[in-house]
Amino acid sequence: MQWLDSETIGFLFVFLGTLFLIGELFVKAKGIFAILGVAIMATFFSYHVSVDAGMWVVILYVVGLLLIIIDGKVITDGTVALIGVVLMIVGLAIPSPTFLYGVFVSMGFILGGFSSLLFLKVFPSRNLWARMTLKDRLTSDLGYNSINDEYKELVGKKGRTLSPFRPTGSIAIEGRQYSATSGGQWLEANVDIIVVSVDGTRIVVKQIDENEEKD
C-alpha cells in the first residue's frame, strides 16, 4: 500500500474516514457509516503506525472520538468535543511521514467533519448537542407558545396570591398558576395583585390598593 505515502491519497483516506465516522454520530445510518469509517481509518493507521511503537497514537485518536461522543450525548457544551477534535488531529498528524503530509491529513479531517453535516439533509438525526442548539425548544412551529412572549402579556393583568410571599410565592391569573416575586414586599395568601413587570420568566407583582380596585 505504498500509494498511501501520497499526500493526496492520505488526504482522501482521512476525509472519507472522518466523513463516515462523524457522520455516524450525526445521523442514524444503522452502523453502516461506522463500519466504513473504521475500515478506512484502520487501513490508514495500519500502514503508518507500527504495532510496537505507535499504538499510543491510535489510542489518542480513539480517545478523541470518545470525547466527542460523550460531549454530544452528556455534556453538550462543545468544550470536551473540541478537546477530542484536537486529540484526533494530533493522532493523525504525528505518524505522518512528512510535515506536508500531516497538513494534508489534518485538512482532510476538518473538511470531512464539516462535510458529514450534509448527511443531516438525507438521514434522520441523532440529535447530538440538541440542548446546546435548542433543536428541541418549545416553539410555535411545534405547536407551543413562546414562554417569554406569554409572560410579557401578563404585565398589567390582575390576579390573586395562592400562597404567602416572603417575598416569592404562587399566583393565579385567569385560571393559570405562576411563580412570582413581590420584590421586598411581603404578601399574604388570597390578596389581589397586579403584574407590574416581567423579565424573562421572572414575574414581579404588587398588591392592589383600594384606589386601584375602584379603577
SEROTOR-665005 format. One line per field, with one value per residue: residue number from 1; chain; x, y, z of N, C-alpha, C in turn. Coordinates in steps of 0.02 Angstrom, whole numbers, plus 50000, padded with zeros to 5 digits. Each point is the difference from the previous one (the first is absolute). Layout:
# SEROTOR-665005
resi [NUM ...]
chain [A ...]
n.u [X ...]
n.v [Y ...]
n.w [Z ...]
ca.u [X ...]
ca.v [Y ...]
ca.w [Z ...]
c.u [X ...]
c.v [Y ...]
c.w [Z ...]
//
This chain:
# SEROTOR-665005
resi [1 2 3 4 5 6 7 8 9 10 11 12 13 14 15 16 17 18 19 20 21 22 23 24 25 26 27 28 29 30 31 32 33 34 35 36 37 38 39 40 41 42 43 44 45 46 47 48 49 50 51 52 53 54 55 56 57 58 59 60 61 62 63 64 65 66 67 68 69 70 71 72 73 74 75 76 77 78 79 80 81 82 83 84 85 86 87 88 89 90 91 92 93 94 95 96 97 98 99 100 101 102 103 104 105 106 107 108 109 110 111 112 113 114 115 116 117 118 119 120 121 122 123 124 125 126 127 128 129 130 131 132 133 134 135 136 137 138 139 140 141 142 143 144 145 146 147 148 149 150 151 152 153 154 155 156 157 158 159 160 161 162 163 164 165 166 167 168 169 170 171 172 173 174 175 176 177 178 179 180 181 182 183 184 185 186 187 188 189 190 191 192 193 194 195 196 197 198 199 200 201 202 203 204 205 206 207 208 209 210 211 212 213 214 215]
chain [A A A A A A A A A A A A A A A A A A A A A A A A A A A A A A A A A A A A A A A A A A A A A A A A A A A A A A A A A A A A A A A A A A A A A A A A A A A A A A A A A A A A A A A A A A A A A A A A A A A A A A A A A A A A A A A A A A A A A A A A A A A A A A A A A A A A A A A A A A A A A A A A A A A A A A A A A A A A A A A A A A A A A A A A A A A A A A A A A A A A A A A A A A A A A A A A A A A A A A A A A A A A A A A A A A A A A A A]
n.u [50041 50052 49943 49999 50059 49954 50016 49989 50030 50049 49998 49996 50048 50035 49993 50007 50055 50020 49988 50020 50057 50014 49992 50030 50038 49996 50004 49940 50059 49972 50049 49969 49985 49982 49971 49973 49983 49981 49971 49978 49982 49974 49980 49978 49975 49973 49996 49975 49968 50057 49988 50066 50008 49950 49983 50043 50023 49989 50027 50047 50000 50000 50044 50029 49990 50023 50046 50003 49999 50044 50034 49992 50012 50053 50057 50004 50061 50024 50012 49971 49951 50013 50006 49944 49978 50026 49977 49945 50004 50017 49952 49973 50017 50003 49961 49983 50018 49961 50026 50014 50021 50030 50021 50016 50024 50030 50015 50020 50027 50023 50019 50026 50022 50019 50029 50015 49999 50025 50021 49999 50017 50031 50038 49963 49992 50060 49995 50063 50021 49945 50022 50062 49977 49968 50018 49999 50015 49961 49989 49975 50056 50014 49961 50053 49982 50029 50039 50054 49974 49985 50060 50025 49954 50033 50045 49980 50007 49938 50014 50012 50024 50035 50056 50024 50017 50060 50012 50007 49960 49938 49983 49938 50007 49936 50000 50056 50042 50030 50066 50003 50020 49998 50062 49999 49942 49979 49972 49937 49976 49972 50051 49968 50025 50051 50010 50057 50034 50030 50047 49993 50013 50031 49948 49994 49974 49944 49987 49938 50008 49966 50043 50050 49974 49992 50063]
n.v [49940 50001 49990 49972 49995 49999 50065 49996 49941 50024 50056 49963 49960 50050 50032 49944 49983 50064 50005 49937 50007 50062 49979 49945 50049 50029 49946 49975 49969 49976 50040 50013 50062 49974 49950 50042 50042 49950 49972 50060 50019 49939 50007 50062 49983 49947 50048 50049 49955 49995 49935 49995 50049 49988 49948 50036 50006 49936 49986 50045 49972 49940 50021 50031 49944 49966 50047 49995 49934 50001 50046 49966 49947 50023 50028 49992 50016 49946 50012 49947 50015 50063 49978 49965 50054 50037 49955 50001 50066 50005 49956 50043 50057 49973 49949 50062 49975 50050 50060 50000 49938 50022 50052 49958 49955 50052 50024 49939 50000 50062 49992 49942 50031 50055 49960 49970 50066 49988 49950 50056 50016 49942 49994 49960 50053 49994 50063 49991 50022 49961 49993 49992 49964 49981 49941 49988 50063 50027 49991 50055 49987 49984 50054 50033 50034 50054 49969 50027 49988 49939 49997 50025 49958 49977 50042 50026 49933 49989 49982 49940 50012 49946 50034 50000 50064 49966 50033 49934 49983 49977 50013 50022 49995 50018 49973 50035 49953 50048 49994 50037 50062 50021 49984 50058 49994 49992 49948 50004 49941 49990 50035 50055 49981 50037 49976 50020 49941 49985 49960 49982 49957 50055 49983 50066 49992 50035 50013 49986 50067 50031 50050 49953 49972 50064 50010]
n.w [50000 49960 49966 50061 49970 49953 50002 49935 49997 50038 49965 49943 50026 50024 49943 49964 50034 50001 49935 49997 50034 49983 49937 50024 50026 49941 49961 49993 49994 50054 50018 49943 50018 50058 49967 49956 50048 50039 49947 49981 50062 50005 49938 50014 50060 49970 49954 50036 50037 50034 50003 49996 49956 49959 50039 50036 49937 49988 50060 49983 49941 50027 50044 49949 49965 50052 50004 49934 50005 50051 49967 49943 50038 50034 49978 49935 50021 49969 50065 50026 49958 50017 50063 49990 49970 50049 50043 49965 49995 50064 50013 49957 50028 50061 49979 49981 49941 49981 50007 49935 50010 50055 49962 49952 50043 50028 49940 49985 50061 49996 49937 50019 50055 49967 49955 50058 50010 49940 50038 50038 49937 50012 50055 50040 50036 50031 49980 49979 50058 50010 50063 49977 49950 50056 49975 50066 49984 50046 49936 49972 49967 50063 49996 50020 50054 49979 50047 49972 49940 50023 50030 49945 49976 50053 49974 50059 49998 50023 50062 50028 50060 49986 50013 50062 49992 50001 49943 49995 49950 50007 49938 49995 49934 49995 50060 49988 50021 50034 49994 50054 49997 50063 49981 50031 49968 50063 49970 50017 50013 49940 49976 49981 49942 49978 49939 50029 49998 49942 50027 49936 50049 50018 50036 49995 50060 50007 50062 49981 50001 50046 49988 49993 50055 50022 49978]
ca.u [49959 50043 49964 49980 50052 49980 49961 49932 49965 49991 49945 49938 49983 49978 49937 49945 49994 49968 49933 49956 50000 49962 49932 49964 49980 49948 49939 49986 50017 49998 50068 50036 50052 50051 50041 50042 50049 50049 50040 50045 50051 50042 50047 50047 50045 50039 50057 50043 50017 50027 49966 50042 50019 49955 49930 49975 49970 49933 49962 49986 49946 49939 49979 49971 49934 49957 49985 49948 49937 49978 49976 49936 49945 49994 50018 49968 50021 50050 50069 50032 50003 50056 50060 50001 50020 50072 50034 49995 50045 50068 50009 50009 50059 50064 50031 50009 50071 50027 49959 49948 49951 49962 49954 49947 49953 49964 49948 49952 49958 49956 49951 49957 49954 49949 49960 49954 49937 49956 49959 49939 49949 49975 49986 49973 50052 50005 49988 50056 50003 49934 49987 50040 49975 49929 49958 49939 49969 49928 49985 49933 50000 49987 49934 50005 50009 50063 49989 50016 49948 49941 50010 49997 49930 49971 50010 49938 49944 49987 49989 50001 50055 49979 50040 50033 50060 50053 49950 49979 49944 49961 49942 49954 49975 49957 49996 50065 50044 50068 50044 50013 50032 49972 50056 50012 49936 49972 49928 49965 49963 49932 49994 50000 50065 50005 50067 50029 50054 50022 50068 50007 49945 49995 49940 49999 49931 49989 49931 49957 49969 49928 49988 50008 49942 49944 50012]
ca.v [50060 50057 50059 50040 50050 50061 50047 50002 49939 50006 50048 49969 49949 50031 50034 49951 49968 50048 50012 49946 49993 50055 49995 49951 50033 50049 49971 49929 49965 49928 49974 49992 50051 49983 49945 50027 50044 49960 49963 50047 50025 49943 49992 50056 49992 49938 50014 50053 49991 49934 49970 50002 50067 50055 49989 50054 50050 49975 50010 50071 50011 49969 50040 50061 49984 49987 50065 50032 49964 50017 50069 50004 49965 50015 50067 50042 50070 50006 50007 49934 49979 50036 49965 49939 50016 50013 49936 49961 50030 49983 49929 49991 50037 49975 49946 50020 49997 50067 50055 50013 49945 50015 50054 49973 49957 50043 50032 49948 49988 50058 50002 49942 50013 50047 49971 49950 50034 49994 49940 50019 50017 49939 49948 50026 50024 49971 50055 50016 50071 50028 50053 50060 50031 50015 49968 49976 50055 50004 50055 49998 49953 49933 50000 50030 50072 50022 50015 50070 50042 49991 50035 50072 50019 50003 50066 50037 49957 49992 49932 49992 49958 49934 49984 50059 50021 50018 50038 49963 49955 49980 50042 49974 50051 49972 49928 49968 50011 50022 50019 50072 50033 50066 50043 50002 50002 49936 49997 49942 49963 50023 50072 50019 50027 50018 49989 50065 49992 49932 49997 49929 49964 50027 50042 50043 50022 50041 49996 50054 50038 50012 50045 49963 49955 50040 50014]
ca.w [50000 49998 49976 50058 50012 49965 50040 49974 50021 50072 50010 49981 50049 50063 49985 49997 50066 50045 49974 50021 50073 50029 49973 50041 50062 49986 49971 50012 49937 50015 50010 49937 49997 50050 49973 49946 50030 50036 49951 49966 50046 50020 49944 50004 50057 49994 49957 50026 50071 50017 50057 50060 50025 49984 50016 50042 49955 49986 50061 50002 49951 50026 50059 49973 49974 50058 50031 49959 50014 50068 50000 49964 50034 50071 50022 49949 49997 49947 50025 49999 49930 49969 50022 49962 49931 50002 50011 49938 49951 50022 49986 49928 49975 50026 49961 49930 49981 49988 50026 49951 50005 50060 49984 49956 50036 50047 49959 49983 50059 50010 49946 50007 50056 49978 49947 50028 50016 49943 50008 50036 49950 49970 50049 50063 50046 50067 50047 50044 50018 49990 50049 49985 49939 50012 49949 50032 50035 49990 49956 49972 49943 50026 50033 50066 50003 50030 50070 50013 49973 50042 50064 49988 49994 50067 50029 50006 50017 50071 50024 50072 50027 50024 50059 50026 49966 50048 49961 49940 50012 49941 49984 49950 49955 49948 50008 49994 50057 49984 50054 49994 50057 50016 50016 50073 50034 50022 49988 50026 49950 49983 49992 49930 49977 49930 49974 49984 49951 49985 49974 49982 50033 50068 50004 50059 50015 50060 50024 49976 50054 49991 49945 49938 49994 49976 49930]
c.u [50043 49966 49975 50054 49984 49958 49927 49960 49988 49943 49933 49978 49973 49933 49941 49989 49964 49928 49951 49997 49959 49928 49958 49976 49940 49935 49994 50010 50005 50070 50042 50057 50057 50047 50047 50055 50055 50046 50051 50056 50046 50053 50054 50051 50044 50062 50049 50024 50025 49967 50040 50008 49946 49927 49971 49968 49929 49955 49980 49942 49933 49973 49968 49929 49950 49980 49946 49932 49973 49973 49932 49942 49988 50011 49969 50019 50056 50072 50038 50007 50059 50066 50007 50023 50076 50039 49999 50047 50072 50015 50011 50066 50066 50030 50012 50075 50032 49953 49942 49945 49955 49949 49941 49950 49960 49944 49946 49952 49950 49946 49951 49948 49944 49954 49950 49933 49950 49955 49934 49943 49967 49976 49971 50055 49999 49990 50056 50003 49933 49985 50038 49972 49926 49955 49934 49964 49926 49984 49929 49996 49984 49934 50001 50003 50067 49987 50013 49946 49937 50006 49997 49929 49966 50004 49933 49940 49995 49987 49999 50059 49971 50037 50030 50064 50051 50068 49980 49943 49965 49940 49956 49974 49961 50000 50065 50045 50071 50040 50018 50037 49969 50055 50014 49937 49976 49925 49971 49965 49932 49993 50004 50068 49994 50072 50028 50057 50016 50070 50015 49941 49992 49942 50001 49929 49999 49927 49960 49970 49928 49986 50004 49941 49940 50007 49981]
c.v [50063 50063 50043 50050 50066 50044 50002 49940 50002 50047 49966 49947 50032 50037 49952 49966 50045 50013 49947 49993 50055 50000 49951 50031 50047 49968 49926 49963 49925 49970 49994 50051 49984 49946 50027 50045 49963 49962 50045 50023 49944 49987 50054 49989 49938 50011 50048 49988 49930 49975 50008 50070 50053 49991 50056 50055 49980 50010 50073 50018 49974 50039 50065 49989 49988 50065 50037 49968 50020 50071 50006 49971 50023 50073 50054 50074 50011 50002 49935 49975 50034 49968 49935 50010 50011 49935 49958 50027 49984 49927 49985 50031 49970 49945 50018 50000 50068 50052 50015 49947 50013 50055 49974 49959 50041 50036 49950 49987 50057 50003 49941 50009 50047 49971 49949 50032 49995 49939 50017 50017 49937 49949 50031 50016 49962 50053 50008 50075 50034 50056 50063 50037 50016 49971 49977 50056 50002 50062 49994 49953 49930 49998 50028 50076 50016 50021 50073 50047 49996 50039 50076 50026 50005 50069 50039 49958 49990 49927 49998 49957 49934 49980 50064 50015 50023 50006 49965 49954 49985 50046 49964 50059 49966 49924 49962 50020 50017 50010 50074 50025 50068 50049 49999 49999 49931 50002 49937 49963 50031 50076 50016 50031 50021 49990 50067 49995 49927 50005 49927 49961 50022 50050 50039 50026 50047 49994 50060 50036 50016 50045 49965 49953 50037 50016 49939]
c.w [50000 49973 50057 50020 49966 50045 49978 50021 50075 50017 49986 50051 50064 49990 50002 50068 50049 49979 50027 50076 50034 49974 50039 50065 49989 49978 50016 49934 50011 50006 49937 49994 50049 49974 49946 50029 50036 49952 49965 50046 50024 49946 50003 50056 49994 49956 50032 50072 50011 50063 50064 50029 49992 50019 50044 49957 49983 50060 50008 49955 50026 50060 49977 49974 50057 50035 49961 50013 50068 50002 49967 50037 50072 50017 49957 50004 49950 50023 49995 49929 49965 50019 49961 49928 49997 50007 49936 49946 50017 49984 49927 49976 50023 49958 49926 49982 49989 50030 49953 50003 50061 49990 49958 50039 50051 49964 49980 50058 50009 49947 50003 50055 49980 49946 50026 50018 49942 50005 50035 49952 49972 50052 50064 50050 50066 50055 50051 50009 49991 50048 49983 49939 50005 49947 50029 50036 49984 49959 49974 49941 50023 50038 50070 49994 50031 50072 50015 49975 50042 50065 49990 49997 50068 50031 49999 50018 50075 50017 50075 50020 50024 50063 50027 49961 50050 49967 49936 50018 49934 49991 49950 49959 49945 50001 49993 50057 49977 50065 49990 50062 50011 50017 50075 50040 50020 49992 50032 49943 49990 50001 49926 49981 49927 49978 49977 49949 49991 49969 49984 50027 50072 50002 50066 50010 50059 50020 49974 50059 49983 49941 49933 49989 49974 49926 49957]
//
